[in-house]
Each structure stands twice: as C-alpha cells, then as structure tokens.
Amino acid sequence: MKKTNLPEKYAEQLDVSDLTDIADKMPDLEKDLHVFVEYLRNRTVKRSVRGNKLPKADLNRLAKLISAPLAQADVAEDEESDWLNFIDRLALRLKFIEYDIQGEYAGYTSSEPSFSDNYILFNAQVYTAFIEKSLQEQAQVVFDCLVDAYAYDTNEFYSDNVLGRLDRFHYSGCATGVMPFIHFGNARRKIFNHLKQYSPGIWYSTASFIRRLKELDPYFLIPEKPRYKYKGDKQRGRYCNFIEKKFNESRPVAPMDPDAFDRVEGRYIERFLEYTPLCMGFVELAYGKSLQEGITPSFGRVRGFRVTERFIRFMNGALPEPKVTVLPNHEIHIESDIYPAGMINRLAPFSALVSEDKICVMKLDRQRIIDFMAENDTFDLKNFLTRISASPLPANIVTELSEWAGQSDMFILHEDCGLLEGKNPPEFIHDFLVEKISKDLCLIRSPQKVLEKLETLARAPVDIVHSQTKLSPPPQDITSRYLKKAVEKQKPAGKEQLILKQKTFVTLFFKNQISLKPLPKNWPGKTVPLRSTRKPLH
C-alpha cells in the first residue's frame, strides 16, 4: 500500500478487490454541458406545455451526443434522462440558456402549471464569456454553482443524486427543526477542505473519513448551538429532523446516542460524496451492503473513496491550460484535465473535430482554411498555431498553410447551375440545393429540371438567361431584389450637327458730353454698344 501523511485512524486504506460496485467511470460533466449548449445554440427548441420537458426528438439526438452511456436507453424507455435533466438545469442556473420555469395555471381546477410557447433562448454573451475563461476559472464557476445550490428540502438529505445509489431521509417535517438554518454551502466547502488532505489514487475507508470530521470538525454541518424553527423543536434536540425507519416502525435519532453523529452527519457525508465530488470527477467510490440491514436510510454503503489528480489540482488552483500539439498528418491533439470547449471553439473555423476523449483530436481542413482566410485575410494562422502549440509546427504544415492561404483568393466555378429567387420555395428544392445564399436566393443544380418541376406545380416560374458579359433584365412587370433593369440600348448616333451664329456690334463715338444727355446718368464711359441678333447661317 502507498504511504500517506495523514494519521492512520483518519486515513485507513481500503482493499476494494472484493467490492464489485465501483463508481469510477462517470459521465463527463463539462463535456456534456458544452455539448448540450452547443446543440441548442443554432436550434429553435420549444419545451412541452405539460411538464416543461424537452421534445423527444431532441432528447434522442442529445442522448447520442453526450457521454452518459445509459441516456439513450433511458430516453427510449422513460422519454427522459435524469442526466440530461441535470445538465439542462445546470445550464439554466449558469445562465447559458433561458426559459420559463414558473408557468401559469390554466384555471382553478389545474393541478400543475402549463408552459405555452416556452422556447429555449441561448445566451451567447454569457456562454462566450465563460469559454474564454481559463480552465481553472471555468471549473470554479461550475463548482460554485453546484455547491451553493440548495434549499431546506433540496439537499443531500432529501434529494436523490443524479449519479447516486443511496436512499434518502423522508422529507416530512423538513421545513421545521434545524433544517431551515443549515448553511449547506459552507458545510460542503468544509468537507472539500478536509478531502483535499488525502493523496490521489489511494482507496480510503469512508468510516475513517467520517471519524476525522467527527473528531476534528464535529459542527461542520449543524452548529453547536443550532437555531430552531419552533420552540417545541428545541426540546427534541439537534437531530429532531432525522427519522430512521425499521420496517413499519419509525424512530428519531437521539442526540445522546453514542453513534448519533455517524447516523446523521455520517449519512450526510456518504451522500455528499455522491453529489458534486462524483459529478465533477473529483472522487471515485466503492459500494457495499448497508451496515444496518432493514433500516432506512441505508448507512455505510459507501465503503471507500479515492480522490483524483484533477481534484487536487483544482483545489490548489492549478488546473493547467490545454496542451496543444500539431502533428505532420494535420491532426491537432488537445490534452486537458477539463473538456477544452474554449480551445475547440477557437480551432473550429479551420479544423474539424475527429474524436473526443482524454485527448481531443481535431484535423486541419484545407477547405475550411481557404474559406476562413478569404474572409479574414489579415489573420496570421501560422502565428496563431505557433502560439498555442506546445512544440514547433512541423515543416510540412508551415508550407501547406502558406499554400492554402494563397488559395483563398480563388473562386469556385459551378457548371449546370442556376440562381433561384423566390419566397417559400417547395420542399423538392432541397434535392437540387448547392448553397443557400440568403432567405430567398439559392444556388441550384440542374436548373431545367427545377423549372419543369415548378411548372408542374403551377408555380409559374420565369426563366431568365444571362449572357457571358452582363445580366439580362427581368421581363416587364416582374420584380427582382437582385436584378436591376438593364439600361435600354440607345439609338446609334448620326453625324454631329454644326450650328453657326453671327453677332454684330455697332459703336457710336461722340465729340463731347452733350451728345450723351439722352442716356442714363450712370452710363459708364463714352461709348454706346448696339447689338443685333442675326439668324443662323446655314
């Protein structure tokens, strides 16, 4: 067995070879969260009026995309998946998406709310800001969201954990006693601080961990002097909310019982390990039979636990950024403790996602690079890949990137194609579609076949054939958003006509000022110009 620095009574190592129920291959929370949000990003999804559930068609698609192995079977059998529901609500709490969770009661006789026109809205600003954070910051956001989410009736005592196997206390009376005043967020963080003292990769007995908190931090959950909802609760003591059942008999946990801490806080610690630590991949758990047969809730079923390297790095604030390696075969390997959604998003414009596992594999795509560089001609792709790569770029990659970038000015010549303009095109157009340019304009192949089908459907299509050098105008009374009417051809100009005009100026000279008296007083000079307009000379 490996050595640890903790006292043995608090860190008893456990041999799990005889235990067959090991929770060590759990769904990837971070990956499934991003898969879920990316799925909704470009889709219009309307939740059900009754129950506010995701549509079955979307559930089937999502179940195939996420990492939970039983999701497809759950959706097929129950038309829902607990893991998908968990991811759905987590995305909502993180504000990556928005939808109504209150609903409206249709009338006085309605027993549950209705959700009409409840569409899921994608919050691009919040999600983009999240994936641009470091992996440590992303994990911290998810961690805080899970740790701080609770209510007096929604916590490890009363709620089933999505990945858990353990049963719960009955919620009867949970709004009374000490329960409304327990700060579960603080209690969970205290347990995490104790948990990080254990070495990763070593199986420890849960009983020794419970012993540690009992002796070193006995009031981590319920204060030494707790508050009570009602005065009568105080008489029943700090464990007044916790009722054990043996067959049909109920019995409260008495504070003076020597094993009271194990039966309340001990049960809580077991169920705590099944929640945030297990969901975020911070622990692995080993299960056995309950130590108290016939008594519910079960006790001692979580026989052992071991913390992961990821957990220790997270608690120390040292989750590394993704390690990126570009290979000569155009593959990009992304090695990361946490699903590298941000890096995948940055590489997506010029590479395709090939596989997702402990190492995500993407592949540089020539056509994507050409298309990307055509719209972003100032972007230095070589410099970008050099900056994010842990090792120098292979020589062939450097050469090919330059060649592909140079091809971004090239264009594609489509043969036997035409432009189809019109609102609400029929469904068969999808069989001939080459590219959708805008809402009412698309590039289609085999335009003559499309024309014949449109005529069969009585859509009255207009066929406009353009010349090699210019666009032809549409026929009269036909309007187009994209074709301007051609300028009418001007008549050929004849010989230019030359017109000559003649002007004659006559000037009279006088010997003295007396002769100018009939003229206006302000007339300048001593000359009087006389003008005579003649007819044009032909």
Secondary structure, DSSP 4 states (H G I P E B T S, - for coil): ----SS-GGG--B---TT--EEE-----HHHHHHHHHHHHHT---B--TBT-PPPHHHHHHHHHHSS-TTHHHHHHHHSS-HHHHHHHHHHHHTTSEE--SS-B--STT-SS-B-TT-B-EE-HHHHHHHHTS-HHHHHHHHHHHHHT--BTTBSTTTS--TT--------TTTTSTTGGG--HHHHHHHHHHHHTTSPTT--EEHHHHHHHHHHH-TTSSS-SS---SSHHHHHH-TTTT-EEEETTEEEEPPTTSTTHHIIIIIHHHHHHHTTHHHHTTSEEEEE---SSTTEES--S-EEEEEE-HHHHHHHTT-PPPPEEEE-TTSEEEEE-SS--HHHHHHHGGGEEEEE-SSEEEEEE-HHHHHHHHHH-TT--HHHHHHHHBSSPPPHHHHHHHHHHHHGGG--PPPSSEEEEE-SS--GGGGGTEEEEEETTEEEEE-HHHHHHHHHHTT---------SSSPPPPPTT---SS-PPPPPPPPPP-PPPP-B--EEEEEE--SSGGGGTTS-TT--SS-EEEEEEPPPB-
